[in-house]
């Protein structure tokens, strides 16, 4: 799951003088710091600051909405069928989603 929008990191780089932003993975960003000749990863402190300011990315919002919608549908189906299994499935889906929403350093 992508926790940062590329535009957010590019904006931070522009504000702080970092150049030539490169996305090396899902959430791995490299750029040239001011006056440097080798690219370095964007500092985790800066990434945490970006996340605190911007909130959830588009992908994170989509997964959160899907979890809530899936739980509502599962609750209705469980009520109609008088069976708890749809709620068990919704719980599992939400548990995985919440785990994926955790930002790793």
C-alpha positions in Angstrom: 0.0 0.0 0.0 1.3 3.4 -1.0 1.4 5.6 2.1 2.7 8.8 0.5 1.6 10.6 -2.7 4.6 11.3 -5.0 3.5 14.9 -5.2 3.8 15.3 -1.4 7.4 14.2 -1.4 8.2 16.3 -4.5 6.7 19.3 -2.8 8.9 18.7 0.3 12.0 18.3 -1.9 11.3 21.6 -3.7 10.8 23.4 -0.4 14.0 22.0 1.1 16.3 22.2 -1.9 16.5 18.5 -2.7 16.7 17.7 -6.4 16.2 14.8 -8.8 13.6 12.9 -6.8 13.5 9.2 -7.6 11.0 6.7 -6.4 12.9 3.5 -5.7 10.0 1.4 -4.4 6.5 1.6 -3.1 7.4 4.1 -0.3 11.2 4.6 -0.9 12.2 8.0 -2.2 15.8 9.1 -3.0 17.0 12.6 -4.0 20.1 14.8 -4.0 20.4 16.9 -0.8 21.5 20.5 -1.2 25.2 20.5 -2.3 25.5 16.7 -2.4 26.9 14.6 -5.3 25.2 11.3 -4.3 21.5 10.8 -3.8 20.3 9.9 -0.3 17.0 8.5 1.0 14.5 11.2 2.1 15.0 11.3 6.0 12.4 9.3 7.9 11.8 12.3 10.1 10.8 14.3 7.0 8.6 11.5 5.8 6.8 11.4 9.2 6.3 15.1 9.0 4.8 14.9 5.5 2.5 12.1 6.7 1.4 14.1 9.7 0.6 17.2 7.6 -1.1 15.5 4.7 -2.9 12.6 6.3 -4.1 9.5 4.4 -3.0 9.0 0.8 -5.6 8.3 -1.9 -4.9 4.5 -1.8 -5.2 4.5 2.0 -8.6 6.3 1.8 -9.8 3.8 -0.7 -9.0 0.9 1.5 -10.5 2.5 4.6 -13.8 3.2 2.7 -13.8 -0.4 1.3 -13.4 -1.8 4.8 -16.3 0.3 6.2 -18.5 -0.5 3.2 -17.7 -4.2 3.4 -18.5 -4.3 7.1 -21.9 -2.7 6.5 -22.7 -5.1 3.7 -21.5 -8.0 5.9 -23.7 -6.9 8.8 -26.8 -6.8 6.6 -26.0 -10.2 5.0 -25.4 -11.7 8.5 -28.7 -10.3 9.7 -30.6 -11.6 6.7 -28.9 -15.0 6.6 -28.8 -15.3 10.4 -25.2 -16.5 10.0 -22.1 -14.9 11.6 -19.7 -15.9 8.8 -20.0 -12.7 6.7 -19.1 -10.7 9.8 -16.1 -13.0 10.4 -14.9 -12.3 6.8 -15.4 -8.6 7.2 -13.5 -8.7 10.5 -10.6 -10.5 8.7 -10.6 -8.0 5.8 -10.6 -5.0 8.3 -7.8 -6.5 10.3 -5.6 -6.9 7.3 -6.5 -3.4 6.1 -5.6 -1.8 9.4 -2.3 -3.7 9.5 -1.5 -2.4 6.0 -2.3 1.2 7.1 0.5 1.1 9.6 3.5 3.1 8.2 6.8 1.3 8.5 10.0 3.1 9.0 
